[in-house]
Amino acid sequence: MQFASDNAGPVHPQIIASLTRANAGYAPSYGADAETTRAVAMIRELFEAPSAEVWFVPTGTAANALALATLAHPFDTVFCADVAHIHEDECNAPEFYTGGAKLTLVPTEHGRIAPDTLGRVIAGEETRGVHGPQRGPVSITQVTERGTTYDLDKLRAISEVTHDFGLKLHMDGARFANALDHLGCSPAEMSWKAGVDILSFGATKNGAMGAEAVVVFDPEVARTLELRRKRAGQLLSKHRYLAAQMTGYLEDGLWCDLAARANGAAARLAKGLAALDAVTFVHPTEANMVFAAWPARVHEALFAKGAGYHLWGDTLDGAAPDAPLAARLVCDWSMDEAGVDAFLETLRAALAQ
Ligand SMILES: Cc1ncc(COP(=O)(O)O)c(C=O)c1O
């Protein structure tokens, strides 16, 4: 009954096996090894982008902050969702790595930015000449922080607005695989073909140990990213171990299978919850995250039985027993039907009391 985060789950054995395979003898350091060459080639092939530049880092925060630093001047502003991870959960790393660019928050519905809202917000910046921030890149998150996705039409519309202003588009794809599974399109369609210039391609949440790729589709900006990674202390010397996670992740389509499992578990959970009158959904379930509310006393009973998840914007402190409190439940690749069913059963029993 563990739904706290897809970071809390285990590493998939195929990825451990890939690390073990790579752990033989000597290999050139700093990314000059054969495993890294192979991982880069696999990503280029997967994205149908033979000239894409690919840089590996160990965290999503590093991927996002370095990608944005590559696109934004210190005097720019980055346009992002008001619930964006880069705004709420990265301890100002984007501002730090860009050398001081600010973030302009775009209002969202269910975590998504609407293209016309984006256009209005962009138009509202760079209106004060030298005195105000200059327009910088747009950053969107796919899957969004509220568990929803941008379909291809929405993605294209966002990139059209972005590019019409002469700006670049970054995608935080910490859960890229989960969005891909939901939309059923190709990686290229959900990235550069829809106008994404630079992508943070996550693997950690979907079964890796700590490996993300920054995929740069726009050759204009590729070289400086490599330098920024080193300067930021994010170039791993024993780089083959970062690359081996990625090769293990991508081999035989493992990454897609894992995302399908996580999304499937979330769909089962959402279906079970939807059958209960006392449960209301806060956001639609489109990938591996469920946002729903039920009475405080039922949360207490679930926590007492060992269920793991976070309340979302609400607290049990001082809450009336029947007050509906919102929760976020995240399914990782290892969540099975038994785990979901045990949670639903415990919840039903608590409701009946
Ligand atoms: C939307 C999103 N982006 C990026 C990240 C990556 O963060 P980290 O630096 O913890 O790997 C996360 C992790 O929670 C996330 O949810």
PDBQT file of the ligand as one rigid body, heavy atoms in Angstrom, charges set to zero:
ROOT
HETATM    1  C1  LIG A 401       7.899  16.916 -12.377  1.00  0.00    +0.000 C 
HETATM    2  C2  LIG A 401       9.232  16.571 -11.812  1.00  0.00    +0.000 A 
HETATM    3  N1  LIG A 401      10.336  17.050 -12.403  1.00  0.00    +0.000 NA
HETATM    4  C3  LIG A 401      11.553  16.716 -11.968  1.00  0.00    +0.000 A 
HETATM    5  C4  LIG A 401      11.725  15.886 -10.891  1.00  0.00    +0.000 A 
HETATM    6  C5  LIG A 401      13.112  15.454 -10.538  1.00  0.00    +0.000 C 
HETATM    7  O1  LIG A 401      13.565  15.751  -9.317  1.00  0.00    +0.000 OA
HETATM    8  P1  LIG A 401      14.885  15.170  -8.638  1.00  0.00    +0.000 P 
HETATM    9  O2  LIG A 401      15.902  16.240  -8.707  1.00  0.00    +0.000 OA
HETATM   10  O3  LIG A 401      14.439  14.875  -7.264  1.00  0.00    +0.000 OA
HETATM   11  O4  LIG A 401      15.367  13.949  -9.377  1.00  0.00    +0.000 OA
HETATM   12  C6  LIG A 401      10.603  15.418 -10.192  1.00  0.00    +0.000 A 
HETATM   13  C7  LIG A 401      10.746  14.604  -8.970  1.00  0.00    +0.000 C 
HETATM   14  O5  LIG A 401       9.998  14.661  -8.045  1.00  0.00    +0.000 OA
HETATM   15  C8  LIG A 401       9.329  15.762 -10.686  1.00  0.00    +0.000 A 
HETATM   16  O6  LIG A 401       8.226  15.299 -10.080  1.00  0.00    +0.000 OA
ENDROOT
TORSDOF 0
